[in-house]
Amino acid sequence: MHVHILGICGTFMGGVAVIAKELGYQVSGSDANVYPPMSTMLRDKGIEIIEGYDPSQLSPAPDLIIVGNAMKRGNPCVEYMLNEGLPFVSGPEWLEHYVLNTRKVIGVAGTHGKTTTSGMCAWILEHAGYKPGFLIGGVPGNFDTSARVGDSEYFVIESDEYDCAFFDKRSKFVHYRPFVQILNNLEYDHADIFEDVKAIQKQFHHLVRIIPGRGEVIVPADSRTLDEVIDMGCWSHLAHTGAPGAGIYAELLKDDGSSFAVFEKDGARIGEVHWEGIGLHNVRNALMAIEAARFIGIDPRKSLEALSAFRMPKRRMEFKGEKNGVALYDDFAHHPTAIRTTLDGLRKKIGTAVRILAVFEPRSNTMKMGVNHEELSGSFAAADRIFMYAAPSLSWDTDSLEVPGRFEVCHDFDEMVAAIAKEAHPGDVILVMSNGGFNGIQEKLLARL
């Protein structure tokens, strides 16, 4: 069976392509932006990639077209597909019917931490001797691929609340049929498709509604927005994490979160984790993964052992290099809360004597629209200098954020790179934060330094 994927180079659709190839399908696909690392990974697996959307790629017609959610009406392939009556499906629906309907799915949903927590869950299962399938929206540190079919009944998936396709505006995760569902956190995001946080809560509750009674829903003990979701109705086993008396919880052994002890809700000590992760947010992610693994029968002590060998996904506080005494890290943070927690973890790791130069690109649709921008200045509290790139695509007045001597809004990319390189001194740490390529700024800064 030949499947052709429109928008194949996205992390999710690329994962779908890998899984389809492993299942024995003939797989091809196209994208407007074909570039490494996804293009390299796909071609290494024997998947044909076409640049652009010329309709000739659909002749002769594939057996099925899997349509990515970046595809819109007016796209030449989409219009040809509809006019010719070719069979098509969204990526999440294809997964539902061809992969997940025979598996016990462990889903990870939340505004923040989905990729990291999914990676933790997959690695804990792997370490415990299970051979789980997984689809993770990033490059996990403990595996050489972002997706695989696996060789067990379990499948770990990043449960994204973004919509499926131009013809299916439901959140992706309603197609995943989870057996265990982590609800990590819930804040307002994706302002391009959700009017407010209540609209996101509604989608989250659609997810809760399809979890079986013998399955489990895991929520943090201190989230009002998720408590409101659960109050709409929950028919599964409900577990909480993060607070004594409510569920498993942690106590930091080091302020930066690189070492912590884990306890049962009654205070009984389970053990300790010493790992490369930093930040309280990652400790909380770990508690979620431990609880999910426990529910399917993995001893929490085995999970702590796995987490001590856990490697963070790419672009999650990833060390990119050091030049002339200046260290450079890269992170995916793009929401004010994620920026705040990421910087807080870094500050606690390196101490107060080291300067942090934060470099930020508001690239998500939400940030381009200016939603939450009033929270931005405060989210950088742990940084000494902030450089924010204001691309022409932004639709709000970024100059209102400028604080002379500390927060600098830059409208010219090359001038910003030069200014950062001039500002950096031996002993400083540069932290780049963006959910996109950011014009390759990491390599350009290292070269200038």
Protein Blocks (a to p, Z undefined) as FASTA:
>chain_A
ZZddehklbmklmmmmmmmmmnopacddddfbdcdfklmmmmmnopacdedjdfklmpcc
dfbdcddfkbcghiaklmmmmmnopacddfklmmmmmmmmmcccdddedfehklmmmmmm
mmmmmmnopacddddfbdcfkbcbfbdebjafbdcddddfbdfblklccdfklmnopabd
cdfbacdehkllpmblmlmmmmmmmmmmmpcfklccdddfkbfklmmmmmnopcbdcdde
hiehkaccdddfbfnlpaccdddfkopafbdcddfbecjklmmmmmmmmmmmmmnopafk
lmmmmmmmpccdehiapafbdeehiacdddfbfbfklmmmmmmmmmmmnojmbccddddd
dfbfklmnopoklmmmmmmmmpmbdcddddfkbccdfklmpcghiaccdfbfklmmmmmm
mmpcghiacddddfbfnnommmmmmmmZZ
